[in-house]
C-alpha cells in the first residue's frame, strides 16, 4: 500500500491507475469501514482511501482534539483489506490557508443531525468536494449508517455535475443488531447490553409501516418514549423520504426511519430503510 501526504505526490501516484474508487474516512477504523474498502474493489481498478480528521465539521461543543487518532492500527487494517493507496494529509496539506470558500448544502443541513450539529454538513460537504478534486475518482463509497451525509453528498455530486458515481455501503452490524461505530467503544458494559434497543425500535417502526401504519408521528413518539424510559436521551426519531429526507407525502413508499439518541456519554445514530411490501397497500 502506498501512503502519500502531499497533494502533488498523490496526484502523480494516481496517474494511469485506471478507474479510481475512493473511500474517505476520519480514521479510527472498525469493521464497518473495512467492509466499505472490500466493496470498493468491485467498483474500480485502484482503491484509494483517506485518513483525515476534518476540523471544519466539528462544532464548538465537539472536541476535535480528542477524536481518536489511530494511524498505525488503521494502516494495518487498510493493508490487510487490500487498499492500494492511502492519502494521509496533514492540516497544512489540505488547508494551507484558511478555508474561506465553503459548500453550503440546502435547508436539509439544518434538520435531523444538522439541528443538533450546526454547520456539520457544511464542513463535510466542503472537505469531500476538496478531496474529490484532489483524488479525482470515478466512484466514491460512503456508509449508509450516516444516511443524511450520504444523501447530502449524493445530491451535491449530482447538482454540481461531478463525474463521480456515489455508492452507498450497507450498515455493518454486530450479531445483536447494533450498528458498528467508533462511538461504541465508549459504552460501558451495561450500556453496551442496552444499545441494541435502538435497532429494535427502528425495526419495529419498519414492520409497522410495512403492515400499513401511516401514523408516522405516533410511531416516532412511541419509539422515543421507549428509548427514554430505558435510560436514553433521544434527539429524534423520524420517518422520512429516502430521496431527500423530507416528511413523507401520503403516497410515498420509499422511506427511511432515522434516530439519534444518547446512551450515557456516547451519542448513537442509526437508520433502517423501509421498502414497501408488495401487497402492503
N, C-alpha and C positions, 0 to 999 in steps of 0.2 A: 504494500500500500504506500503510495506517495503521499507526503504531507507537505503542504505549502501554506505560507502565511502571506507574503507579498502578493498583491493582485497581479502585477505583470508576470510573476513566476507561475502563478496558477494558470493564467491565460495561455502562456507558452506551453504548459504541460497538456492542455486540453485541445491543442491543435491536432486535427486529423485523428480524433478519437471516436469518430462515428457518432451515433445517436447518444447524447448525454442525458442521463436521468439523474435528478438532483433531489436529495433529501436533507433539507435544512433542520438543524437541531440546536438546542442550547446546551447539549451535553447532559451529564449525569444520566447516562443511558440505561435503559432496562429492556426487558424482552419485547415490550411493545414497539420501541424504537427499532430494535433489530429485525422485527417482523417487517417493518417498512423497507429496510435495506434488502431483505430477501425478496420482497415483492418487486422492488425496483429492478432487479435483474431481468425480469420478464418484459420490461418496458424500454430497454436501451442496451447499447453496447458497453458503455462506460458508466459506472455508478459513482457519483460524487456526493459526498455529504459535507456538511459544515458544522463546526462547533464554535458557537459564539453566543455569549450571554449579552443580550441586547438591552442596553441601558434605556433606550427610548420607550420600551414597552412596560417599564416599571413605574408605578405611581409613587407619589411622595410618601405613602404609608407602607410601601412594599420594599423590603430590604434587599436591594440589588447586591450589596456587598456580601450578604450571607447566602446567596444562591450557591448550591454545591458545585464546585469545580473539581471534576474527577478525570482529568485529561488522560493520565496513563492508563487507567482502567478502561476508559472509553476507547482508546486506541486499540487495546487488546480485543475488545468486543467487535470493533469495526473490522479489524484484520481477520478475525475468525469468521465474520459474516461475508467476507469476500468483497468488501468495498475497495474500489480501485484508487480513488483519490480523496484525500481529506483536505478541506480548506479550513485552516485554523487561524483566522486573522486576530491580531490584537486590535484594541480600540483605535490605535493610531493608523492601522491599515484601513479599517472600514470608515472611520470618522476622522480623517486627518485635519478637518476643520469643523466648526460647529455645523450641525445638520439643520440648515435653515429652510430647505425645501422639503416639505413633508407631504405624504399622501393622506388625504383626508377622506375616509370612507363615508358613505351616506348615513342617514339617520339611524340605521340599524346598529351602528357602532356604539350608540348610547343606550341600547336596550340590553336586557338579559345580562351577559357578562359585562358589557360596557357600562351598565348602570352602576355596577359595583367597582369597576376598574376604569375610571375616566381616562381617556387618552390611550388606553391599552392598544386598541386596534389601529389607531393612527401609527403608533410605534411599530406594530407588527407589519402593517402594510408597507411602511417606508423601508424597513430593513429588508423585507422579502423582495420588493422591487429592486432594491440596490443589489441584493445577492443575485437576482435573476440577470441583471445587467452585467455582473461580473462573470458569472458561470456560463451564461447563455445556453441553458439546457433546452432540449426539445420536450422534456417531460419533467414534472416535479410531483412528489408524493407527500401528502400531509395526512395525518391520522384523523379518523372521524371522531375520536374522543373529544377533540377540540372542534366541535361541529360548527360553531359560529365562525371561528377562524377559517376553517375550510371554505365556508360559504363566502366570506368576505374576500378571500384570496382568489377563489374561482371567479367571482363576479368582477373583481379588479382586472384579472387577466383577460377576461372576455371584453370588458368595456374599453380597455387600453389596447386591444388588438395585439396582445403579446403572442408570439408564435410558440406557445408552450401548452402542452396537454397537462391539465391538473387532474391527478388521480387521488381518490380518497381511499385510504387504507383502513380496513376494518379494525375495530377496537379489540385489543387482546385482553382477555380476562383470566383471572385466577379461577381455580376449579369451583369456588363458591360464588362466582359471578362478579366479583369486584374488578373494576377496570384497572389495569396496571397503570401506575403513575408514580413519579418520583416522590409525590407527597405521601404516599402510603408508608414510606419509611419513618414518618413522624408519628404514626399511630401507636398508641400503647397496645399491649396485648388485648385488653378488654375492648378498646376502640376498634382494633382490627377484627375482632369477632363480631362487632356490631355493624361494621362498614358495609357488608353485602346487602343490608336492608335497602340502601339507595337503589341498587339494581332491581331488587324485588318490587319496590313500589313503582318504578318506571315500567317494569314488565307487566304489572297489574293494570296500569293505565292502557298499555298497548292491547292487552287482551280485552279490556272493556270496550275500547274504541272499535276493535275488530268485530266485537259482538254487537255493535250498533249503537253504543252510547255516545251521543254527541254533546253531552253537557260537560264541555271541557273545563269550564270554570269550577264546577263542583269536583271533578276528578283532580284538578290541580290543588284545590283547597284540602281535600281529604288526604292527599299524599303528603302535603306539607304538615298537616296535623299529626299524621302517623310518625313522621320523622321527628318532629319536635317533641312529641310525648316520650320519645325514646332517647332523648338527650342531644338531639341535633339542633342547630340554629340555621334555619333554612332561609336562603336568599330568594330563591324562586323555584317553582316547578311550573313548566309552561309547555303547552301543546301548540306547535307552530307548523306552518307550511315548510316543507323541505327546501323549496327553491329559494325562498327569500326570508324565511323566519318571521313572516308576518302572521297575525292572527288568522286562523283558517276561515275561509269562506264556507258557506253552507254545503257546497258540493265537493270541497277539496278532500281528496283521499290520500295523497302522498304527504304524510305527516311525519313529525318527529317530536318526541317528548324529551325535554331537556331539564336538567336540575343542577343546582349548586347549593351545597349545604355544608356547614362547618361541624365537624365532629371533634371535639376538643380543640386543639390548635389548627390542625390541617383543614383546609377548605377543599372539599372533593367536588368534582364535576363529573357528570355522566349524561348519556343520552341513548335513546333507542329509536331507530326508525320504525315507523308504523306503515306497513304496506297493507292495503285493503284485502280482506279475504274475498275470494271470487263471488261468493254468494252472500256477502255481508249486507248488501243494500238491495 
